[in-house]
């Protein structure tokens, strides 16, 4: 009897404890301060523009896109007093045309926003980036993916800290070729080829490398992108443009801390989220935060294109056949429940049309465009 009383008491205790549990949302997740976020650097190449983007922070529970900071005044100031004004060329995008800079000078970023706040970065020295030696790839059978790698070195051993970005482009096709279209109630030859498209994607993660603990300033076969074969990006033709930047130690530490707090896997042993602000400060009120790191560097790029024929040709449902009169909008007697794309004429006397769903014949529905890249 005592055993049963103990067992019942234990379950009652569990019910009481469970009823005391309430959802807890830290105040920071609901914060709506709208701090300024700065993304960009001074491009010292002399052949490419400087591009800086301004946005505002949002709380973690927000279900809308970040607010773009428009109408701001931006300038890059050299320590000797010279100033270069940026122009807003897009919504929240500020650019500076290519020019030759004093690579031995120091520079800072000045920002004045519409709400009257002024921000200044610390003065930074220019990092001279060594050239990319090569970009290679290998197929990893275990991961069923192609791994793209970068190789570089600095013979003078001055760089030691690196960051990379990349842009990938791939050619793909829809399962069926739509050669016909309906125009003015008539079936005619389609002018635009919507069977072949090119998809594009920019890197979203923070890619870093360091040679501080190595005997020489050499980066060898560092993985920067993994492309699963199942995506079919590698079936026809794939191209990756790698951008490389040398960093100062301070910039490298900033990006490392930011990567740790934003790119964790969600495991129990991940680094706890923390506030990573950077080297940009509000000049009048230090409590008004700004997030971002302004740096100056030369940019090195290398494009690598492959056609490994990895993956499978897209598959789709079998095409349907309809009488050619059903291609007219006035043909109400033809019960075509789902809108179709016309593939080609069919039948002994071409009295029918071969049709398929839009998703099977229009490659643009997969996010790409029919515009052929100039480098293809």
N, C-alpha and C positions, 0 to 999 in steps of 0.2 A: 504493500500500500504506500509506503514511504517513497518508493521508487517512482510510482505514478505521480504523486504530488510534486516531486522534484521535476519530473519531465514536463508536467503541465505548467509549472512555474517558469521553467526555462522558455517555453514558447510564448507565454504571456510577456516575459521580459523582452523578447525579440520584437513583439508587436509594438511595445511601448517605445523602444529605441527607434524602430523604423518610422513610427509616426512623428518623431521629432526631427526627421531629416527634411530640410528645406533647401530649395535651389538657391545657390549663391552666385551672384554675378559681380566680379570685382568692379569697383568704380571706373577703373581705367578702360574697361571694355565698352563703357557707355559714354566715354568722354567725347565731347564734340567741340574741342578747342580749335580745330582747323589750322594746325601749325603749317608753316611753309616747308615744302619739300623741293630740293634743288637737285637736278640730275644733269650732269654734263661736265665737260672739262675744256680747257683751252687747247685747241689743236695747233701744235707748233709746226706742222708739216710745211705750210706755205702753199699747199695745193688743194687742201680740203677745208671746208668751212668749220667753224666752231658752232656747236649746237647745244643749247641749254634749255631744259624743260622745267617749268614751274607748276606744281600742283599743291593741293592741300591735303592734310591727313584727314582720315575719317575713322570713326570707331569701328571696332571689329565686327559689330553686328549690323553695320550698314549694308543695305542691299542695292545701292546705287553706285555709279562710277565716281571716282575721285573728282573733286572740284578743280577745274583748271584755273590757274592764276593768269589772268589777262591784264593788259594795260600797264604792266610794270615797266620800270626803267632800269636797264641793266648796262653795266660797263665793266670792262676789264682794265684795271689800272696797273701800270708798271711802277716800280718803286721809285724810278727817276722822275715821275710826274706825268708821263704820257698816258693818255686814256683812249680806249677804243669802245665806242658805243655799239651795242647790239640792237638789232631790229627785230620786231615781232613779225615773223613770217608765217605763222600759223597760230592756232588757238593755244596759247601757253607755250609756244615754241619760239625761242629767241636765237638768232644766228648772227655770226660775224663772218664776213667774206674772207677768203684765204688771203694771207699776207705773210711776209717774212718778219719774224719776231727776233728780238735779241735773246738768244738761247742761254746766255749767261745771266740774264736779268731775273728779277723776282716779280711775281704778279699776284693780284688779288681780285676778287669779284665783288662788285658793288651792286646792291639791289634796293630799289625803292618801289614799294607796292602802292596800290591804289588807296589803301587805308592809312597811308602816311607813315608806315613803318620803314625803317632803313636797316639793311643787313650788310655786314662786311665779312669777308673771309680773311683768314690769315694769309700773309704773303707766302707764296710757294715757289720753289725753284723748278725749273723745267727738267723733266726726265727724258733723256735721249734713248729711245727704244731701239734695240738691235733688230736686224731684219729676221724674218721667219725663214729658217733653213728649208723646211719642207712640211707638208701635211700629208699624212698617210692614212691607210685604213686596213683593218683586218677583220675577218669574219669570226665571231665567237660562237661556236656551235652550241655551247652550254646555254648561252643567253639568247640564242637564235637572233643575233643582231650583228650589225656592222659597227665597229668601234673606230671613230676617227680620232687621230692623234696629231699632236703638233711637236715640232722639233725646232729649237733655237739655241743660240749661245751668244755670249758676250766675251770677246777675246780680252777685253780690258778688265773684266770682272767687276764692272761698276753697277750693273743693273740689279741683279739678285732678286728683285721682287717684280712679279709679272701679273698681268690680268689679261683675259681674253674675252672677246665677244664673237659671235658668229651669226651669219645669215645663211640659211639653207634654201635651196630652190630645187624642185624636182618636176620632171615631166610625167604626166599620166594621161590616160585615156578613159573615156566612158566605154561601157561594154558594147554598145551599138552605135553605128554611125548614122546620124540623121541627115539625109541628103535633101529632104523636101520640107516645105513649110506652107502654111496656109496664108495667102496674101490676097486681100480683096475678093474673098470667097472662091479663090482659085488655088489649086495646088501647084506650086512652082518650085524651082530649084533654090535651095537655101544659099544665101550669100555668105554667111559666116560659118566657119567650121567650129561647131561646139562639141566636137568629139575629143579634141586634144587641148589640154590645159597645162598651166604651170602653177604649182603651189609654192608659197613662200612663207617662211617662218623665221623669226629672230630668236636668239637665245634669251631665256628668261632667268637663268640661274647665274650666280656669281662664280666665275671660274678664275681661280688664283693658283699661282705657283711660286715657289721660292727655292733658291739654291744656297741659302745662307749656311746650311749644315753640310754642303757638298764641298769637295776639294776644288771644283772648278765651276764656273758660271755656265752650266750646260743643262738645258731642259731636253730630255730624250723620251720620245714616245709617250707624252702626257695625254691621257684621254680627255677630250673636250666635248664629244658628242656621241651618243649611242642611238643608232637608228634601228629599231626592230624590223626584221624582215617582213613581218606580218603587215606593216603599214603600206607595203608596196611602193614606197618612195624610191626604192633601188631597182625597180623592175625595168624601167626604160633608161632614164638618165638622171643623175643626181649631182648637184654642185653645192659646195660649201665655201663661203667667203669668210676667212678667219681674220679678225682684227686683234692686233697685239699692242699692249701698252706697258711701258716701264713705269713702276711706281716707286715713290719714296717709302721709307719704312713706316712713317706715320699713316700714309694712305693705305698701305698694305694692311696694317693693324686695324684700321677702320673697316675695310671691306671684309677682313676676316671675322671681326666681331659681328658685323651685320649678317654675314653668311651663317654664323653659328645660331643666331637668334631667329632667322627667317627660313632656313632650309633644313631644320631638324626633321627627323623621321617620326616624331611623336612618341618615342619610346621613353621609358622610365628614367633612362640615364642621359637624356639630352640636356644640353645647357639650358638653364632657366632663361626665359625672355628677359631682356634688359633694355635700357634706353641707350641707343647709339645715335648721337647727334652729329658729330663731325667737326669741321673747322670753320663753320659759319655761325656768326652771332648777331643778335639784335643789338644795335648800337645804343639804344636808350633804355631798354628794359630786359635784363638778362632772364627774366621769368618767361618771356615770349621765346619759345624754342624755334630752332630751324634745323631741319634734317637734311644732310647731304655733305659731300666732301668735294671741295673745289681743288683741282690739280691741273698741272700743265705738263703736257708730254707730246712727243711726236708719235704718230700712229703708223704702224706697219701692217700691211695686208697681204694676203696670199689666197688665191682661188684655186680650188682643187675639184676636178670634175671626173666622175667615173660612170661607167655603164656596166655594172656587174650582172645584170639580169637576174636579180634575186627577188623572189616573191612569185606571185601568180597573176595571170591576166584576170581582170574583174569579171565576175559572173553575175548573171541577172536572170530574171524570169524570161521564158520564151516569148518572142514577139507574137502579136496577134495579127490577124488579117481581117480587113474590113473592105466593103465595096467602095470604089473610088468616089461614088456620089456622097458617101458619108463624110468626105473631107469638107463639104460645104456647110456653112453655118445654118443654112436654110433647110438642111436635110433632117427634119424633125423625126422622120420615120426611122432613122438609124439610132438605136438606143445604145450610145457609147457612154457608159456610166462614169468612167475615169478619163480625164483629159490625156491625150496621147500625143507623142511626137511622131511625125511621119518619117519612116526610114527610107523606103524606096517603093517603086511600083512593083506590083506582083500580079501573077496570073498569066495565062497563055496570051491574052490580048491586052495585058496591062490594065485589066479592069478592076484591080484591087490595089490596096495599099498595105504595106507591112508597117505596123506601128508598135511602139513600145512606150513604157512609162517615162516620164521626164527624168527620173533618177537613174534610169538605165542608159539614157542617150545624151544628157546634158551635163558635161563635166563641170560646169560652173557651179552646180549645186553642191559640190564637195569643197567649195571655198576658194578654188583657184580662178585664174583669168585666162582668156584666150590670147592675151598679148604675149608674144614671144620675146623673152629677154634679149637685150642687145648682145649679151655675151654668150648666147646659146649657139 
